[in-house]
Amino acid sequence: MGRKPLIAGNWKMHATHLEAIQMVQKLSYRLDIADYERVDVAVCPPFTSLRSVQTVIETDHLPIALGAQDVDWRGQGAFTGAVSVPMLAALGVRYVIVGHSERRAIFGDSEADVGKKAGAVLEGGLTPIVAVGESLEQREAGETSAVITSQLRAGLKGIEPDVVARSVVAYEPVWAIGTGRTADPDTAAESVGVLRAEIADSHGDGAGAAVRILYGGSVNPGNIAAFMAKRDIDGALVGGASLDPDQFAAVVRFWV
């Protein structure tokens, strides 16, 4: 289908700007041009490290994309602590994670908020990584498909099919984020298949076939190949393993 894999590292609230510089430099030393030809690579540092990482990427001409972990949908105004899409765009940011379960659960982002953020990211010319995922209680109650499709509909509401096709979705079961537990590849592929079918139904077969859907949830060098062997999984949103350049490089080079 021509979907190039994307491996994106979500650093969460880790790394000062100096540590971030070292991390991206070390990562670049462990990858070569052949790796980038096979896989798109992105790192999503904290806001305070974006400028520093941008400088390294641009100065060293690294084919690593810069991502942000969140954004406010409003362009400007009296919103203390908020960061807008134009601010991120000016720093060379390409990807923006919206709807991560930690933003939903800890900071109260609603489904409507996620949709507004995704729309603002796209309007600003950037690419959203729309994260969806169910809790353990929801999975055990048999509600996985209903929960993730509801989150997905809200995240992509009002977005044109050709734009959806250029977006990214990340399936991250909440019970597998930072816990050391992972969905087995078959279970992950089943949920990713549900998401792809929902996009095909809501935005057309072309969008369903083109959109990249990642798996996230305790991804590491030991399990990435099994996930990538599934036809519908197009990469990974990596948490803890992305903080170690050796581990993250091994995830990027999943076929080796």
Buried (B, 14 or more C-beta within 10 A) or exposed (E): EEBEBBBBBBBBEBBEBEBBBEBBBBBBEBBEEEBBEEBBBBBBBBBEBBBBBBBBBEEEEBEBBBBBBBBBBBEEEEEEEBBBBEBBBEBBBBBBBBBBBBBBEEEEBEBEBBBBBBBBBBEBEBBBBBBBBBBEEBBEEEBBBEBBBBBBBBBBBEBEBEBBBBBBBBBBBBBBBEEEEBBEBEBBBBBBBBBBBBBBEBBBEBBBBBBBBBBBBBBBBEBBBBBBEBEBBBBBBBBBBBBBBEBBBBBBBBEE
